[in-house]
Amino acid sequence: QVQLVESGGGLVQPGGSLRLSCAASGIFNIYAMGWYRQAPGKQRELVEVITSGGRANDADSVTGRVTIARDNAKNTVYLQMNSLKPEDKAGYYCNADMNGNNDWNYWGQGTQVTVSS
């Protein structure tokens, strides 16, 4: 059974930081792992992903504020988010892209990030 288990979301003040974690089980040799987010009324969008080789791709809206890391041995990906803004508020979803073609993906259940004073 494939599972992507996320943790680390929560409520933080503007300017604060959060670290999200996602552990995948039941799958191996994952091409890319990463994070997407979806705010109410908006489409799901890329935050940042990283390949098994360490190549990362992030959205312009978070460049310089987020850092992704991956432990291939543990099938785990981390997202360190700093200088959070109210517009970062969203459900954050872990993604495992098995082959890089975006046609074989697994998703986590999501973890909520709220940025508010």
VENLINZI-V430275 format. One record per residue. N is the residue number from 1. RES is the residue in three letters. OMEGA is omega as a letter, one per 30 degrees, with the letter a starting at -180 (NA if undefined). D_FIRST is the distance of its C-alpha to the first C-alpha in Angstrom with 2 decimals. Layout:
[[N,RES,OMEGA,D_FIRST] [N,RES,OMEGA,D_FIRST]]
This chain:
[[1,GLN,a,0.00] [2,VAL,l,3.77] [3,GLN,l,6.44] [4,LEU,a,10.13] [5,VAL,a,12.34] [6,GLU,l,15.98] [7,SER,l,19.12] [8,GLY,l,22.83] [9,GLY,l,24.10] [10,GLY,a,27.19] [11,LEU,l,30.85] [12,VAL,l,33.14] [13,GLN,l,36.72] [14,PRO,a,37.80] [15,GLY,a,38.16] [16,GLY,a,35.54] [17,SER,l,32.39] [18,LEU,l,28.72] [19,ARG,l,25.93] [20,LEU,l,22.41] [21,SER,l,19.44] [22,CYS,l,15.88] [23,ALA,l,13.38] [24,ALA,l,10.37] [25,SER,l,7.65] [26,GLY,l,5.40] [27,ILE,a,8.34] [28,PHE,l,11.96] [29,ASN,a,15.42] [30,ILE,a,15.07] [31,TYR,a,18.47] [32,ALA,l,19.05] [33,MET,l,17.75] [34,GLY,a,19.73] [35,TRP,l,20.79] [36,TYR,l,22.10] [37,ARG,l,23.96] [38,GLN,l,25.22] [39,ALA,l,28.33] [40,PRO,l,29.48] [41,GLY,a,31.06] [42,LYS,l,30.02] [43,GLN,l,27.62] [44,ARG,a,24.68] [45,GLU,l,26.11] [46,LEU,l,25.37] [47,VAL,l,26.05] [48,GLU,l,25.27] [49,VAL,a,22.91] [50,ILE,l,23.13] [51,THR,l,22.43] [52,SER,l,21.46] [53,GLY,l,25.20] [54,GLY,l,26.13] [55,ARG,a,27.56] [56,ALA,l,27.26] [57,ASN,a,28.15] [58,ASP,l,29.00] [59,ALA,l,30.63] [60,ASP,a,34.38] [61,SER,a,34.17] [62,VAL,a,32.50] [63,THR,l,34.09] [64,GLY,a,35.70] [65,ARG,a,33.94] [66,VAL,l,30.34] [67,THR,l,29.01] [68,ILE,l,25.59] [69,ALA,a,24.40] [70,ARG,l,21.45] [71,ASP,a,20.47] [72,ASN,a,18.86] [73,ALA,a,18.48] [74,LYS,a,16.45] [75,ASN,a,14.55] [76,THR,l,16.42] [77,VAL,a,18.87] [78,TYR,l,21.79] [79,LEU,l,24.26] [80,GLN,a,27.67] [81,MET,a,29.64] [82,ASN,l,33.37] [83,SER,a,36.31] [84,LEU,a,34.20] [85,LYS,l,35.94] [86,PRO,a,35.77] [87,GLU,l,34.54] [88,ASP,l,31.38] [89,LYS,a,30.33] [90,ALA,l,27.10] [91,GLY,a,23.45] [92,TYR,a,21.77] [93,TYR,l,18.41] [94,CYS,a,16.39] [95,ASN,l,15.65] [96,ALA,l,14.09] [97,ASP,a,16.22] [98,MET,a,15.12] [99,ASN,l,18.59] [100,GLY,a,21.20] [101,ASN,l,22.01] [102,ASN,l,20.28] [103,ASP,l,18.85] [104,TRP,a,15.24] [105,ASN,l,14.04] [106,TYR,a,11.35] [107,TRP,l,12.82] [108,GLY,a,12.83] [109,GLN,l,14.50] [110,GLY,l,17.74] [111,THR,a,20.35] [112,GLN,l,23.96] [113,VAL,l,26.83] [114,THR,l,30.31] [115,VAL,a,33.45] [116,SER,l,36.49] [117,SER,NA,39.63]]
